[in-house]
Structures are given as C-alpha cells and as structure tokens.
C-alpha cells in the first residue's frame, strides 16, 4: 500500500456509525429477484440496438459448428466449434457490433475481421467459467453496411497442442440513429424568440475569421469503454474517466466498469473498480497529488441488481485515487471505505475546488436525486476534505446563503480559487467572492440579460490566464447558458428553446467589479459547452447544443431521451487579449460529425492536443437518437505539426518562489514563456481547478531558469503540467508537483466528531 495512502488511512481511522437501511436496488425500486445475489451477465440490449441470436439464419457458419441448448444461454442456444479455421460471418448495417459467448478453460483465440480487415485477436480462455460474456466490441464504424467474420484458431497462447473452442451466443448491432447519420448537416437553431441568441443591432458585431496561423485537424481514434461523464489527466500518459452505474462494454470483476484509465499514447484501457455510484460526482486533486472523487447518487432503476455489486449509494462517498504515474496504468485504483471516509452530507451535482492550503472544498449539490434543484432537496452548504474545524463547524457543513438565493438552477456551481486565496463563485444568475477563512460573502453584479449559467441551463467558465506582468490579477470568463425560467415545470420546457450566445468577463478587483460585466457574443448560441485553456492563452470552445436544457427524460418534447437538440459541431477559438468584437475565430475548418451534448467532456492533454469524449443524455446506455457515445476525438492545434521546444531535466517538484532549471532543445527563438497549468477536473461543462499561470523565467543558452509561483493563492499546491513556449509554440507538458508535496491539513479529532454527529441518510 502506498505510503501516502497509509497516511490517509491513519488520519481517517475506523469510526463506527449507524448506517441507514440499505435500498435493495435502483432508487427504491426492486425488480423481482434482484435482492438475491446472482452471477452477473453482461448481455444487455441497449434501447435502439438489435440482437441476433446464434441461431439466426443471417449468421453464416463455415466449418463444423455444434449447437447446444441450455437456459443459461441467450435464447437458450449457443453455437460452438473446436475446428481450426471454422468461421462465422454476419453482415449488418450500423455503427458498431458486439459479440457474446462463453469464457472458460476450454476456449481459446479467435481472429476477428471487420470488412475483411483483421482488427483483433479475441481470447475466450479464462480460469473462471462465465456465460453470456461480451468478448468483443467495436463502436467506431461509419454508418452503413459492414461485415464481421470470426475465425477460430483452435489454440490458446502458450499452448500450441491443446485444441480449444470458440463460441458464439449472440451478436448485437449498434444501429445508426438519425443523430449520427445527419449530424454533419446544418442544424443552426432558430433564435428569434431569444433576445440573447437572436440578431440584435445593439450587440457588438462578432468578427469570426478562420485561424490563419496554420491548420487544425480533428481525428477520431480510440474508445473510452466507459462513458466519459468525468475526466481528468492524472499523468503524462493517462487520463482517468469516471461514469455512473450503467451497462458499459468495459468490464471489471465480472460486471460493467464505471471508471477506467485511458492511455493517451496507446489508447489502451484499464478498467477500474468503483464501489459506489459516482453519478454526477465532483472531483479535485489535493496538494499531495491525490485525486478525490466525492458524492454521487443512489443506483438508478434498471435491470442490474444492487445485490450483484453491494451497497452502491454514492451520495456521501469519498473515493481516493492515489498518484499513479505508471506507463501501463498498473497498480492504479480507487480506495473506498465508507465507514472511514465519507462526506458529512449527501451531495449530488456538487463542485469541488482545491484551495490555497491544498485541501478540497466541496460545494452545494442535492440531498437526493431530482431534476431541477429546489428548497426541498437543496444542500446550500460547503464542507472540506479533509474535514476542518473552521468557524466552529467541527467538520460539519457550513451554510452558504448564496446557494439559497440562487435556487432553482444552481447545481454544479462555477468556482475558482483566486490569487488572494478567496474564491469566485457563480450559480444561476448570481456571482460572489467568498472569503473561506472568514466565512464572508461579497456579492457581485449578477449575470446580465437574464442568462442562467449553471445546471440545467449550463454555461461554461474559466479563470483567464494569470501573469506576473499584471500582478496575477484575476479575470473570469463565462460563456453560454440559457434564459429558460428555472421555476418552469420540466414538462413545460421545450428541447427547442434557444440557448444563449452571451459571453461575459469581469476583472476581479474593485475597479473591475464596479465596472461590471463586459458583454460579448458567441458566433452561435450554445449551452453545455466545454472551454479548454491552451498553453498559448487561447480558449478552445467545443461541445454543447443550440437549444433545450441539460439533463434527459424531463422536457415535454424530448429528442430520444435528450432535453436538448441542435448539437453545436464547430469548435471555436477565443483570444482573451484581442480587442472586443474580434476575439472569436474558427479552429481552422474542423467540424465534428459526433453530437456531444449532455455528459460530454474535453481537456488539454500533456501532448498539447485536446481530448474530446462523452455525450450520454440517457438513463442507461442507449442507441436512440443522441445515444451513448464512446468514441474519442482529438483536436490538434497548428503547433502540433511545427518544430517544438524540447525540455529535459525538469524536476518533479517545484516549491513556491523556488528557482528550478531545465535543459532546452528543439525549437529556439526570441520570445520564451513558461505556462504552469492545472488541466482541471471536467464534468457537466464545469472545468474545476482549470488554471494557467505564466511564470517568471530566464534563458541562458541551452538552459532555462524558472521561478515557481509566489504562493498557494496564485497556484494552489498540487499537480501541474509545465509547457515552455518559444515564439508561441509550446513544448510537450511535463508533470510537476507544486508546493512541498505534503498532505493537506487534517485533524483526526474533527473527523471522528463529524462521523459521530452525522449519519448516512440520503433522504435528509
């Protein structure tokens, strides 16, 4: 066990408390038999997909296959062969295919061909015996006709003498829903009913030009295996993806995985075990580099019983992910122990931000599941991890009037730590600066023109780059959202209500606050966008929809299950330093054909590309219009094809105000900048902790001297990536730990008191 994990376990030793009566399954609804533990079988047909049994006449078998019958098989039959080169071929129309069969010690390797191209060797050998197992899946096929061919080799690795079986129980075709076939068509929303989205002579003119610095590219490669609801880069080689409990194709411990490590270099996946439902959880790194993922929901109704997986309520869960830089992702995983580690109160749709002492502040959320927040479920408080005794709280939640005044659309509040150690918060149409050390709120001018900016009318926001040239003066950018009335009944809201095109900026000093919000306009209205800081200081805006609201299954005229429509498919670049009215341009000519709306994510990678993933406006995995998306896209800025600086010898730790040195190679020039970046924890258009700080530096021949940030206000202690820019072209990012690497302040007595004073009660 890592030393840092032992330290946390020591700080959070076992404390007994009363656990509320467990729901048997799926939010109080218990399907017949689900309270009786039974082996889980991954076979499941998503809505909109189609299953073909092994006995289907459309599957053509070559060579000798034997049909067996049992109630344990799909449709009570299966086809098996022990003959080398025996094959099964199936033609289909769709965007993906799954193959189900048995796994056990008698099975071996088969070769899989898609459209006559060898794509994978599938090994059905396993020391455990399981039926109805997904043994192969591929979801990134172009809409249209395809063939799959399965050829038995009759062998297993390392044993050329033993004859082995291949089995085919069923095939499931992911059919091409209309959203995937027609996403490339023009879907500009009608905006005449929305004064923010509609043309207006009083609005500043938006000058939209194509990026002239070079060619952007957008490529599709890789699959996330679990839906990408939450995303964070954890090392130079891996990102972590966290989902909710649902029927993902990637498996762990014999059941669907709900989290995975994604190898940014090879696109390989490592499934992770999650012991509680992380549905709409929040997350942040701590000052020692540990990632915490907190809150979530109960298990939502479906066909999988909680009896298969144990107690899955995640509303007060704390999931610990220790720093893991292994190139293959080995040894990485979540640690959960709900009698030792938990929140003081239930939190669904919470935001987590790392503050100036390296602790995590956990803000807002719901006390139980629902759609639009209201006073009956609102959790208008914050708490800390590790728990703090601050303002007499003794580890208990601290009331925030701001989260009462911003009902009903205040879930996943927008929060950034400021250089003076205070916090900027925004929710619904409100904004404030919060002094956490003195528990004081300073209300700011509200978001102009009636635009709501947090779930379910989600916009996106960033803390713009901090620089020593302007004394690290903070400025906030907020883009998108909606003017939909948050007190409307969900059934009275339409998926066709236009989003807002508004972007606003405010400099957070007295003069800037007195001046209020500076208003400008996106070239097209959108909500649920993702805003990604680039090392150059530009902002890459991607994902989202032109109409509707966030969520699924609520509005009166859903599209499939989506509350939104008209996906925004063209990424934008925003230059904060350009004159107002000319800050937007297109990222070259790139345009996606994948709708990415609710539950989409995007992040900068260490290589300097932007990883784009997710989209799942569905209760469970689905193939209806705007179905569950596993494909990954990569947006490459022009600098990816240019000669780039190369840095070596960068230390793994950087203290505050400390000078470190590194070797410079590759591109040389006259203008050198050093970007210290937190790539953030991304979910629901909130890029928590996202940050870019330019550092003081001097170049001496082939060496560069870099001075660390002045304090934990300018950059809260914790992990970061350093990019060195030469004439605007960045190097590959190198991971460093900013600060002294110590764990955040923790008080064992406070934790014990919190556990004694609170209970696990999701219906508080």
HELIX and SHEET records of a PDB file:
HELIX    1   1 UNK A    3  UNK A   11  1                                   9    
HELIX    2   2 UNK A   74  UNK A   76  5                                   3    
HELIX    3   3 UNK A  178  UNK A  181  1                                   4    
HELIX    4   4 UNK A  306  UNK A  309  1                                   4    
HELIX    5   5 UNK A  402  UNK A  405  1                                   4    
HELIX    6   6 UNK A  448  UNK A  450  5                                   3    
HELIX    7   7 UNK A  468  UNK A  470  5                                   3    
HELIX    8   8 UNK A  490  UNK A  492  5                                   3    
HELIX    9   9 UNK A  510  UNK A  515  1                                   6    
HELIX   10  10 UNK A  638  UNK A  641  5                                   4    
HELIX   11  11 UNK A  748  UNK A  757  1                                  10    
SHEET    1   A 4 UNK A  50  UNK A  53  0                                        
SHEET    2   A 4 UNK A 170  UNK A 174 -1                                        
SHEET    3   A 4 UNK A  96  UNK A 103 -1                                        
SHEET    4   A 4 UNK A 130  UNK A 138 -1                                        
SHEET    1   B 5 UNK A  59  UNK A  62  0                                        
SHEET    2   B 5 UNK A  87  UNK A  93 -1                                        
SHEET    3   B 5 UNK A 145  UNK A 152 -1                                        
SHEET    4   B 5 UNK A 109  UNK A 114 -1                                        
SHEET    5   B 5 UNK A 117  UNK A 123 -1                                        
SHEET    1   C 3 UNK A  66  UNK A  69  0                                        
SHEET    2   C 3 UNK A  77  UNK A  81 -1                                        
SHEET    3   C 3 UNK A 166  UNK A 168 -1                                        
SHEET    1   D 5 UNK A 209  UNK A 210  0                                        
SHEET    2   D 5 UNK A 584  UNK A 586  1                                        
SHEET    3   D 5 UNK A 572  UNK A 574 -1                                        
SHEET    4   D 5 UNK A 539  UNK A 542 -1                                        
SHEET    5   D 5 UNK A 530  UNK A 533 -1                                        
SHEET    1   E 4 UNK A 217  UNK A 223  0                                        
SHEET    2   E 4 UNK A 631  UNK A 636 -1                                        
SHEET    3   E 4 UNK A 610  UNK A 614 -1                                        
SHEET    4   E 4 UNK A 600  UNK A 604 -1                                        
SHEET    1   F 6 UNK A 269  UNK A 272  0                                        
SHEET    2   F 6 UNK A 259  UNK A 263 -1                                        
SHEET    3   F 6 UNK A 238  UNK A 242 -1                                        
SHEET    4   F 6 UNK A 230  UNK A 233 -1                                        
SHEET    5   F 6 UNK A 681  UNK A 683 -1                                        
SHEET    6   F 6 UNK A 686  UNK A 688 -1                                        
SHEET    1   G 2 UNK A 251  UNK A 252  0                                        
SHEET    2   G 2 UNK A 255  UNK A 256 -1                                        
SHEET    1   H 4 UNK A 282  UNK A 285  0                                        
SHEET    2   H 4 UNK A 291  UNK A 294 -1                                        
SHEET    3   H 4 UNK A 318  UNK A 321 -1                                        
SHEET    4   H 4 UNK A 334  UNK A 335 -1                                        
SHEET    1   I 4 UNK A 351  UNK A 354  0                                        
SHEET    2   I 4 UNK A 360  UNK A 363 -1                                        
SHEET    3   I 4 UNK A 381  UNK A 385 -1                                        
SHEET    4   I 4 UNK A 398  UNK A 399 -1                                        
SHEET    1   J 4 UNK A 414  UNK A 417  0                                        
SHEET    2   J 4 UNK A 423  UNK A 427 -1                                        
SHEET    3   J 4 UNK A 430  UNK A 435 -1                                        
SHEET    4   J 4 UNK A 440  UNK A 443 -1                                        
SHEET    1   K 4 UNK A 460  UNK A 463  0                                        
SHEET    2   K 4 UNK A 475  UNK A 479 -1                                        
SHEET    3   K 4 UNK A 502  UNK A 507 -1                                        
SHEET    4   K 4 UNK A 518  UNK A 521 -1                                        
SHEET    1   L 5 UNK A 466  UNK A 467  0                                        
SHEET    2   L 5 UNK A 691  UNK A 695  1                                        
SHEET    3   L 5 UNK A 672  UNK A 678 -1                                        
SHEET    4   L 5 UNK A 718  UNK A 726 -1                                        
SHEET    5   L 5 UNK A 729  UNK A 730 -1                                        
SHEET    1   M 6 UNK A 466  UNK A 467  0                                        
SHEET    2   M 6 UNK A 691  UNK A 695  1                                        
SHEET    3   M 6 UNK A 672  UNK A 678 -1                                        
SHEET    4   M 6 UNK A 718  UNK A 726 -1                                        
SHEET    5   M 6 UNK A 734  UNK A 738 -1                                        
SHEET    6   M 6 UNK A 653  UNK A 654  1                                        
SHEET    1   N 2 UNK A 545  UNK A 552  0                                        
SHEET    2   N 2 UNK A 562  UNK A 567 -1                                        
SHEET    1   O 4 UNK A 645  UNK A 648  0                                        
SHEET    2   O 4 UNK A 659  UNK A 666 -1                                        
SHEET    3   O 4 UNK A 703  UNK A 707 -1                                        
SHEET    4   O 4 UNK A 697  UNK A 700 -1                                        
END                                                                             
